[in-house]
């Protein structure tokens, strides 16, 4: 086995295949989170500046059609910021379910092992229960961190939508003053 796969092998031995699944969900969740941070700080801010310049360059900013166009532009840009939120929420919701699955399969393995052998049952049961609970603990830790990030991203998108509306309104006031 290649040396870079040894941590995954130890992970699978400690908590079972479900723990490896939880680790993969965590990698996907945190990968999406890092991508959103990058998107917000680099791509979104550039697009926001372009949108403000585009709006400021318009001659008509007061008519109903101009305000409707402004709303469409804002929704489109904030929508790009909000786009992965359903996937992040899905991954966060999936974590506790995977943890429960890992615990149930781990307990089945424990009881199966106890039924097959009769030596030091108390110690075997304690070790087995500890192994069975590891997926739940891991999944809850991933879910809590993912939930914190998801709620923060939701707040940022709400705040950015309002902030963008305010900036465009100020740009319209400056051009007509």
Legacy VTK file of the C-alpha trace (Angstrom):
# vtk DataFile Version 3.0
C-alpha trace
ASCII
DATASET POLYDATA
POINTS 177 float
0.000 0.000 0.000
1.319 3.483 -0.844
2.362 5.514 2.191
-0.145 8.295 1.458
-3.028 5.822 1.875
-1.937 4.643 5.331
-3.892 7.349 7.219
-7.056 6.315 5.360
-6.404 2.685 6.207
-6.000 3.536 9.907
-9.169 5.633 9.725
-11.113 2.743 8.231
-9.756 0.363 10.876
-10.660 2.726 13.711
-14.163 3.682 12.674
-15.095 1.571 9.713
-15.896 2.406 6.135
-18.564 4.887 7.206
-15.888 7.030 8.862
-14.063 7.172 5.533
-17.340 8.323 3.957
-17.654 11.017 6.618
-14.094 12.108 5.871
-14.926 12.365 2.162
-18.053 14.415 2.926
-15.924 16.652 5.160
-13.364 17.156 2.389
-16.155 18.045 -0.045
-17.851 20.359 2.462
-14.685 22.212 3.400
-13.590 22.326 -0.247
-16.855 24.064 -1.134
-16.402 26.379 1.836
-12.890 27.369 0.745
-14.128 27.896 -2.798
-16.822 30.252 -1.474
-14.270 32.218 0.527
-12.124 32.557 -2.589
-15.171 33.462 -4.704
-16.308 36.125 -2.252
-12.925 37.781 -1.787
-11.772 37.665 -5.413
-14.492 37.040 -7.999
-17.516 38.566 -6.274
-15.798 41.797 -5.273
-14.549 42.362 -8.829
-18.003 41.657 -10.223
-19.547 44.013 -7.658
-17.190 46.845 -8.686
-18.003 46.225 -12.371
-21.722 46.298 -11.599
-21.458 49.604 -9.705
-19.456 51.134 -12.577
-21.955 49.799 -15.112
-24.864 51.237 -13.142
-23.125 54.592 -12.637
-22.471 54.851 -16.384
-26.185 54.527 -17.203
-27.984 57.709 -18.139
-31.381 56.462 -16.971
-31.344 55.386 -13.332
-34.693 56.673 -12.100
-37.311 55.078 -14.335
-39.212 51.955 -13.407
-37.403 49.931 -16.060
-34.004 51.141 -14.806
-34.841 50.177 -11.228
-36.115 46.804 -12.428
-32.885 46.265 -14.349
-30.919 47.208 -11.233
-32.892 44.626 -9.223
-32.226 41.946 -11.843
-28.498 42.707 -11.845
-28.315 42.621 -8.044
-30.274 39.354 -7.821
-28.075 37.767 -10.455
-24.842 38.732 -8.708
-26.033 37.807 -5.210
-27.476 34.596 -6.668
-24.001 33.635 -7.838
-22.808 34.119 -4.276
-25.685 32.030 -2.907
-25.553 29.248 -5.541
-23.786 26.461 -3.545
-25.808 26.994 -0.345
-28.231 24.094 -1.033
-25.298 21.729 -1.550
-23.609 22.907 1.631
-26.854 22.420 3.567
-27.252 18.946 2.088
-23.739 17.932 3.140
-24.281 19.334 6.646
-27.543 17.384 6.970
-25.897 14.230 5.628
-23.167 14.199 8.294
-25.303 13.220 11.328
-27.036 10.549 9.288
-23.698 9.043 8.296
-22.576 9.222 11.920
-25.676 7.345 13.032
-25.135 4.755 10.308
-21.548 4.288 11.492
-22.656 3.857 15.092
-25.355 1.336 14.226
-23.065 -0.730 12.006
-20.332 -0.522 14.644
-22.677 -1.764 17.368
-23.813 -4.625 15.150
-20.173 -5.583 14.688
-19.591 -5.378 18.449
-22.524 -7.610 19.297
-21.616 -10.027 16.533
-18.070 -10.247 17.873
-19.285 -10.750 21.433
-21.618 -13.531 20.357
-18.793 -15.350 18.556
-16.192 -15.217 21.338
-16.322 -15.598 25.087
-12.976 -14.151 26.203
-12.835 -10.826 28.082
-16.260 -9.704 26.985
-16.321 -6.527 29.078
-13.110 -5.207 27.555
-14.163 -6.183 24.024
-17.514 -4.497 24.518
-15.904 -1.271 25.778
-13.487 -1.182 22.839
-16.269 -1.930 20.395
-18.575 0.750 21.756
-15.764 3.302 21.613
-15.141 2.382 17.973
-18.842 2.500 17.203
-19.266 5.996 18.630
-16.282 7.450 16.742
-18.276 8.009 13.507
-21.004 9.884 15.386
-18.491 12.142 17.098
-16.675 12.826 13.833
-19.873 13.484 11.907
-21.191 15.868 14.553
-17.925 17.817 14.566
-18.017 18.156 10.772
-21.719 19.095 10.830
-21.276 21.781 13.486
-18.396 23.442 11.651
-20.285 23.145 8.352
-23.410 24.607 9.942
-21.438 27.567 11.281
-19.986 28.234 7.843
-23.343 27.812 6.090
-25.132 30.226 8.426
-22.278 32.726 8.036
-22.532 32.480 4.246
-26.302 33.012 4.417
-25.759 36.142 6.524
-23.115 37.418 4.115
-25.391 36.958 1.109
-28.249 38.796 2.841
-25.929 41.592 3.912
-24.265 41.830 0.490
-27.630 42.050 -1.269
-28.623 45.001 0.895
-25.181 46.567 0.627
-25.235 46.320 -3.163
-28.689 47.912 -3.327
-27.441 50.755 -1.120
-24.319 51.301 -3.235
-26.299 51.455 -6.441
-28.825 53.848 -4.881
-25.974 56.132 -3.710
-24.436 55.979 -7.186
-27.775 57.059 -8.658
-28.057 59.951 -6.183
-24.518 61.136 -6.952
-25.095 61.136 -10.693
-28.290 63.219 -10.337
-27.026 65.630 -7.702
LINES 1 178
177 0 1 2 3 4 5 6 7 8 9 10 11 12 13 14 15 16 17 18 19 20 21 22 23 24 25 26 27 28 29 30 31 32 33 34 35 36 37 38 39 40 41 42 43 44 45 46 47 48 49 50 51 52 53 54 55 56 57 58 59 60 61 62 63 64 65 66 67 68 69 70 71 72 73 74 75 76 77 78 79 80 81 82 83 84 85 86 87 88 89 90 91 92 93 94 95 96 97 98 99 100 101 102 103 104 105 106 107 108 109 110 111 112 113 114 115 116 117 118 119 120 121 122 123 124 125 126 127 128 129 130 131 132 133 134 135 136 137 138 139 140 141 142 143 144 145 146 147 148 149 150 151 152 153 154 155 156 157 158 159 160 161 162 163 164 165 166 167 168 169 170 171 172 173 174 175 176
